[in-house]
Amino acid sequence: MPASLSRTETFPLVLEPKLVEIPAAWFLMGSGTGQDCERPIHRVWVDAFSLAATQVTNTEYELFLRATSTAAPPFWNDPNFNHPQQPVTSVSWLEAARYCEWLVAQTGRGYRLPTEAEWELAARGGLDQKNFPWGDAPPQNLPDYASRWQNGPEPVARYAPNGFGLYDICDNVHEWCSDWYDPDYYAVSPERNPRGPRQSSMKPARKASRGGSWRHHIKVARCSARSSIPPDFQYADYGFRVACQNNLVIE
């Protein structure tokens, strides 16, 4: 349990995530009916990569805390947030990036945060220009929608995945992306493998995030919806999932 960092039991050194392969593809990124920052819709190519099937859980993150003597995030001992299979929350972008670096050091594999383009391609699950991973039906049509996410995120993978096999890809917690955030980036984004601007146009600077949140009135975000906060902020509805570049081994 996350509340037990002082225990002395033997733990594995690392739990590698279950990865889902996302095939290389062209897709239409953005939305003509969403926020201004989602326009213009533009055609993007993304190379093949892998993305974790679930958001990083408290169980996985606890191993990182133990190994690195990193301070536990806020709400770590709060019963609304510390179920072993809930996504870890209140992790800043900086801490999420350090977790990826730690995974690389432990495994020799190219773990990192996904780009916005990778995340959106993956979230769509092969359904181009649909609002949600399942299509255009509103989130309120999802099973048990009215009773879910009452006081925090729910344990991962309790409901059906999207077409690529990704769980909770547009709900539960906002997910950090690697990109700096610029609301006007789509107007100048390269066509192939966009990685965001060199720096954020916002003051203070912000990192991009994607997906919905247990805290919102509408709990599930559209696939194209963008959000952002400064990289050192720790919010109770922010978590992350890791990407991995296919066939990349770090020596």
N, C-alpha and C positions, 0 to 999 in steps of 0.2 A: 504493500500500500504506500502511496506517496507520503503519508504522514510519518513514515518510519525510517527516515534517513539515518538515524542513529543506530539501527540494528546492525548486528555483526554476521548475519548469515552470508553464505557464499552466493554471489550473483554472477551471471554471465558477464563477460566483458562488454558485449554489445549485442543488440538484437537488430539484425538487418531487416529493413522493411520488405514486405511483399511488394514486388514491383510489377507494374503492368506496362507492356510495350505499347507505345503510341506510334503508329506507323507514320512515315513521312507523308506529307500531304499539302496541297493547296487548300485554303479555306477563306471564306469571307469573314473578316474580323470587324467587329463593331456592330452598331445598330443605328438604323435611321430614325428610330422612335424613342430611344433612351435619352440619357443625359448628353449634354453638348460634348463632353469629353469622349463619348463613344463614336463620334463622327469625325471624318467621313468613313463609311464602310469601305474597306480596302482589301484587296486580294493579297494574301500572305502565304509564303512557303515556309514550312517548319520541317527541319530534318527529323528523322526518327530519334526518339529518346524514350526513356522509361520514367514513369511517375509512380510514386507509392500509392497503393490501393486505398490507403486510409491516411487520415491526418496523424501526425506523431502523437502517440499516446503518453499518458503519465508513466506507464511502465517502461516504455522505451527511453523517455527523457530522464527518468530517475537514474539510469545507468550512466548517462552523461554527467549528471550532477555528482554522483559518487566518484567517478573517474577523474573529474577535473576540479573538484572542490568548489564548484560554482554555487553561488547562493540560490536557493530555491525561489521560484517566482512568487509574486503575491498570490494569495488564495490557495497555495499549495496544500494547506491543511484544512481548507474549507470543505465541508461535506458535500456542498453543491458542485465542487470542482475536482475532487480528489479520488474518484473511482479509477481503478487502474486502467480501465479501457476507455475512459473519457479522453478527448484530445487535451494535451497540455495547453493551458491558457496563460495569458499575461506574460508571454515571452516576447521580448523586443525583437526587431529585425536583426540587431547586432548579435543577440543570443542565438537566434535561429541560424544565422550564418556560422557562428562558432560551432554549433551542433553539427552542421554539415562538414566543417573542417575536421572535427573530431571523428566523424564517421569515415572520412577519407583516410585519416591516419590509422584508424583501427582496421580498415578493410582493404585499402589500396584501390578502391573503386571511386569513380568520379561523381560523388554525391554533391549536390548543390541545391539552391532554391530554383524553382522554375521561372522562366520569363513569363511576362503577361501573355505573349502570343502562344507559348506552349500551354500555359494553363487554360486559355480559352479554347484552343483546339481540343485539348483533352476533355474539358467540361462538356463540350458539345456532343461528344460520344459518337461522332459520325453523322450527326443531324445538322447540316449546315443552315445557318440563319434561323434556327428555332430559338424561342426565348429561353427555354429551360432544357436540361439534359434529356428529358423525356418528350419534349415537343412544346406545344404552345398552351396546353391546358394550364389553368392557374394553380399555384401551389396548394390552395385550399382543397383541391381534389385529391391530394396525397393521402394515403392511409393514415389515420390517427392524427391528422394535422392539428386539430384543435387541442389535443392533449399532450403534444410533444413540446420539448424545450421550455418547460415551465420556469425553472430556476437556474438553469445553466445548460451547457451542451449535453447531449446524450452520448452514451458509449458508442464508439464507431461501429459501422457495418451492421447496424440492426435492421436496415431496410435495403431494398433492392439497389444494386449498383446501376450506373449508366451503361451505355452501349459498349464502352471500353473496359468495364469491370471496375470502375472507380466509385468508391462509396463516399457519400456526404459531400460531393464535389461542389455543390452550390449552397450548402447549409451548414449548420452546427457552429462553426467559427470562421471568421475572416482568415484567409490564408496569405501569408507574406509571399511576394514575388521578388525576384532579384532586381528588377528595374527601379531606377529613380522615376519619380512620377512627374509628368508634365501633361496638363489637360489638353494641350494642343499637339501632342506628339504624333497623332495619327496623320496629320497633314504632311508630315515630313518623314514618316517611318519608312525604312527600306523595305523592299518587297520580300527579301529572303532573310529569315531568321532574325527579326528585329529584337534588339536587346535593351531598348529604352534609351533615353537621352543620356549624355555624359554626366549631366547633373540635373537636379530638380529645378524647375522654374519657380517653385513655391518658396515662401519664406515664413517659417523655417522650412528647410528642405524636407521632402517627404519621400518615402518609399511606397511603391505600389502594392496593393493587396487586392484580392479577389474573393468572391463567394459571399454567402449570406451569413447571418449571425442569429444565435438564439435570442439575442437581446432586442431584435427589431420587431416592429409590428408585423411586417411581412417577413417570415423567417427564412425564405429561400430567395436568393438573388438570381437575376437573369444571368445567363452565361457571359454576356458582354458587359455587365455592370462593373465599373471600376471604383475603387476606393483607395485611400492613402492616409497615412499618418507619419509623423517623424520616426526615424529608425530606432530611437532610444525609448519610445513610449511602450508601456506595458499595460495593455487593456485586457479586461476579463473576457472579451469576445474575440481575441486574436490568438491564432495558433498558426500551424504551418504543416505542409507535407513536402517531402523531399523529391527531387528529380535526380536522374542519373543518366549521364551520357552513355549511350550504348557502346560497348566494346572499349570504353576508355578505362585504362588501368593506370593508376598513379604509382610511379616508381619511388 
